[in-house]
Amino acid sequence: MTEILSPTPLDAFELLMAGNQRFVSGTPEHPNQDATRRTETAPSQQPFAVLFGCSDSRLAAEIIFDRGLGDLFVVRTAGHVAGTEVLGSIEFGAAVLNAPLVVVLGHDSCGAVAAACSALQDGQTPGGFVRDVVERVTPSVLAARAAGRESAEEILAEHIEHTVDLLLDRSRILADRVADGRLAVVGLSYRLADGSARLVAARGLESAVPSAG
């Protein structure tokens, strides 16, 4: 496998999606997972992407994108809801570690999205801090329904795109890097059954980008 020393946002996106294709086809290469890579990355890290995904146990980033040590700077929360700690972590990956790509990764059968839909339907929300997660997903569900997007797939895509835009609206650091071409922020929708990741939102990539699936 050929690695790119200073990848552009598009290079990083293509590298990530190539790994997902290997995972889907059952031909993973498991790059950068040996003792040599462990030694190489011990002094410092240069991840090519920041992966902000749902905490779902079936969404292990390095597995589904066939990557290894030092490749991905991973931030995960239930329903990929973004608070200040998340924003700070993503900014660290993009601005301090100079990763050229930020990925928001959602997936079908997401419990947080389902809980938000149920809460709107029956008026009951979970207790504890799970309530906060559900309340942060609810605006995406409302926006999808207002636009006539009622299916689970459409609501998920709305939530992923909403998260992409939220990152850029709230973080001047990320927005400035996208504006000057140093960073792209994309949203991917992952299918649990077949393992494919499909592009649903892109900010800062070249216009003609093929999507997987």
C-alpha positions, -999 to +999 in steps of 0.1 A: +000+000+000+013+034-009+011+060+018+009+098+011+033+118+032+013+151+030-022+142+019-046+168+007-082+166+020-092+147-011-062+124-008-072+116+028-108+110+018-098+086-009-074+068+014-102+063+040-127+051+015-103+027-001-099+011+033-137+008+036-139-009+003-114-034+014-134-041+045-166-045+026-151-069+001-135-090+028-099-082+017-085-061+045-047-054+046-045-044+082-019-017+075+002+000+103-007-026+129+027-042+135+056-036+159+074-014+134+045+010+132+042+010+170+078+021+172+074+047+145+045+064+161+057+063+197+074+097+195+046+116+177+015+112+156+004+124+122-031+111+116-046+117+082-081+121+094-102+130+125-130+105+129-160+118+149-184+090+151-212+074+172-200+053+201-219+022+189-198-009+195-203-019+159-186+012+145-149+005+153-132+031+131-098+014+124-116-019+115-143-006+092-118+017+074-089-009+075-064+014+091-039+011+120-019+029+146-015+066+141-038+068+111-071+081+127-077+106+155-109+092+169-136+110+189-168+092+197-201+100+215-235+084+215-254+097+184-222+118+175-235+147+196-210+175+199-203+195+231-174+217+239-150+188+247-158+172+213-152+205+195-119+210+213-108+174+205-117+178+168-099+212+166-068+196+182-068+169+155-072+194+127-052+224+139-025+209+161-020+175+144-028+190+109-051+163+098-066+174+065-099+156+069-127+155+095-153+128+092-187+127+109-197+090+110-233+080+116-250+047+111-283+030+106-302+016+136-287+043+157-302+042+192-299+079+199-318+088+167-344+062+174-348+075+210-352+111+197-379+099+173-397+081+200-395+110+224-411+133+198-438+107+192-448+098+228-434+128+247-413+107+270-375+111+272-349+089+290-337+098+324-302+108+335-277+122+311-291+101+283-318+127+281-291+153+271-280+131+242-316+126+230-323+164+232-292+171+211-304+148+184-340+161+184-333+192+163-321+170+134-353+149+136-374+180+136-355+195+106-359+163+086-396+161+092-401+198+084-384+190+050-407+160+045-379+135+051-396+108+072-377+076+066-351+064+090-324+067+063-334+103+056-335+113+092-301+098+097-287+117+067-302+149+081-286+143+115-252+136+099-254+168+078-266+188+107-235+177+127-212+186+099-227+221+097-227+224+135-189+218+136-183+245+111-208+269+126-194+266+161-156+263+153-139+292+136-107+272+135-124+244+114-143+269+092-112+289+084-092+258+075-120+247+051-121+281+036-084+282+028-084+246+014-064+229+042-093+209+055-125+191+044-154+181+066-175+152+054-204+132+067-206+094+061-235+071+067-225+035+076-246+004+069-242-021+096-253-051+075-228-047+046-201-025+062-202+002+036-198+039+043-218+063+020-210+100+015-240+122+025-224+156+032-191+173+021-176+207+028-143+215+013-139+185-011-136+189-048-170+187-064-168+154-082-162+129-054-175+094-058-195+079-029-192+044-017-222+021-017 
